Amino acid sequence: MVGMDSYMNAYLDRRMKNLIQDWDLATQNDLGDFETRLGRIEETTKKIESFETSAGIKLDNLEERLSRLREAKR
C-alpha cells in the first residue's frame, strides 16, 4: 500500500496546478487578501448604489420637467 500512496502523492504533486484550475479551487494565496478584496468590493458597491440613487433622482427630475414642457406646449 505504501507504493500506491507514494504514487498518488507524486501524481498529485505533478498535477496539482492543473487540478486547482480544472476544479476552480481556491488556494491559500487566493484567500490571503480575501478580506481586503471583499472590503474594496463593498466600497465599490456603495459607490454604485449612491450613483444609482443620484441618477434615479436626476432622471425623475428630467421626466417631471419633460412632462411640464409637454403640458406647456398644449
Rosetta constraint file for C-alpha pairs under 8 A:
AtomPair CA 1 CA 5 HARMONIC 6.34 0.50
AtomPair CA 2 CA 6 HARMONIC 6.21 0.50
AtomPair CA 3 CA 7 HARMONIC 6.08 0.50
AtomPair CA 4 CA 8 HARMONIC 6.08 0.50
AtomPair CA 5 CA 9 HARMONIC 6.07 0.50
AtomPair CA 6 CA 10 HARMONIC 6.04 0.50
AtomPair CA 7 CA 11 HARMONIC 6.09 0.50
AtomPair CA 8 CA 12 HARMONIC 6.05 0.50
AtomPair CA 9 CA 13 HARMONIC 6.06 0.50
AtomPair CA 10 CA 14 HARMONIC 6.24 0.50
AtomPair CA 11 CA 15 HARMONIC 6.09 0.50
AtomPair CA 12 CA 16 HARMONIC 5.32 0.50
AtomPair CA 15 CA 19 HARMONIC 6.02 0.50
AtomPair CA 16 CA 20 HARMONIC 6.08 0.50
AtomPair CA 17 CA 21 HARMONIC 6.35 0.50
AtomPair CA 18 CA 22 HARMONIC 5.86 0.50
AtomPair CA 19 CA 23 HARMONIC 5.91 0.50
AtomPair CA 19 CA 24 HARMONIC 7.99 0.50
AtomPair CA 19 CA 25 HARMONIC 7.96 0.50
AtomPair CA 20 CA 24 HARMONIC 5.61 0.50
AtomPair CA 20 CA 25 HARMONIC 4.87 0.50
AtomPair CA 20 CA 26 HARMONIC 7.23 0.50
AtomPair CA 20 CA 27 HARMONIC 7.87 0.50
AtomPair CA 21 CA 25 HARMONIC 6.60 0.50
AtomPair CA 26 CA 30 HARMONIC 5.82 0.50
AtomPair CA 26 CA 31 HARMONIC 7.01 0.50
AtomPair CA 27 CA 31 HARMONIC 6.49 0.50
AtomPair CA 28 CA 32 HARMONIC 6.00 0.50
AtomPair CA 29 CA 33 HARMONIC 7.67 0.50
AtomPair CA 30 CA 34 HARMONIC 6.96 0.50
AtomPair CA 33 CA 37 HARMONIC 6.25 0.50
AtomPair CA 34 CA 38 HARMONIC 5.98 0.50
AtomPair CA 35 CA 39 HARMONIC 6.06 0.50
AtomPair CA 36 CA 40 HARMONIC 6.39 0.50
AtomPair CA 37 CA 41 HARMONIC 6.28 0.50
AtomPair CA 38 CA 42 HARMONIC 6.20 0.50
AtomPair CA 39 CA 43 HARMONIC 6.23 0.50
AtomPair CA 40 CA 44 HARMONIC 6.17 0.50
AtomPair CA 41 CA 45 HARMONIC 6.03 0.50
AtomPair CA 42 CA 46 HARMONIC 6.27 0.50
AtomPair CA 43 CA 47 HARMONIC 6.39 0.50
AtomPair CA 44 CA 48 HARMONIC 6.19 0.50
AtomPair CA 45 CA 49 HARMONIC 6.12 0.50
AtomPair CA 46 CA 50 HARMONIC 6.12 0.50
AtomPair CA 47 CA 51 HARMONIC 6.13 0.50
AtomPair CA 48 CA 52 HARMONIC 6.09 0.50
AtomPair CA 49 CA 53 HARMONIC 6.19 0.50
AtomPair CA 50 CA 54 HARMONIC 6.15 0.50
AtomPair CA 51 CA 55 HARMONIC 5.88 0.50
AtomPair CA 52 CA 56 HARMONIC 5.93 0.50
AtomPair CA 53 CA 57 HARMONIC 6.30 0.50
AtomPair CA 54 CA 58 HARMONIC 6.26 0.50
AtomPair CA 55 CA 59 HARMONIC 6.00 0.50
AtomPair CA 56 CA 60 HARMONIC 6.11 0.50
AtomPair CA 57 CA 61 HARMONIC 6.24 0.50
AtomPair CA 58 CA 62 HARMONIC 6.18 0.50
AtomPair CA 59 CA 63 HARMONIC 6.12 0.50
AtomPair CA 60 CA 64 HARMONIC 6.16 0.50
AtomPair CA 61 CA 65 HARMONIC 6.19 0.50
AtomPair CA 62 CA 66 HARMONIC 6.07 0.50
AtomPair CA 63 CA 67 HARMONIC 6.09 0.50
AtomPair CA 64 CA 68 HARMONIC 6.27 0.50
AtomPair CA 65 CA 69 HARMONIC 6.15 0.50
AtomPair CA 66 CA 70 HARMONIC 6.14 0.50
AtomPair CA 67 CA 71 HARMONIC 6.20 0.50
AtomPair CA 68 CA 72 HARMONIC 6.08 0.50
AtomPair CA 69 CA 73 HARMONIC 6.09 0.50
AtomPair CA 70 CA 74 HARMONIC 6.61 0.50
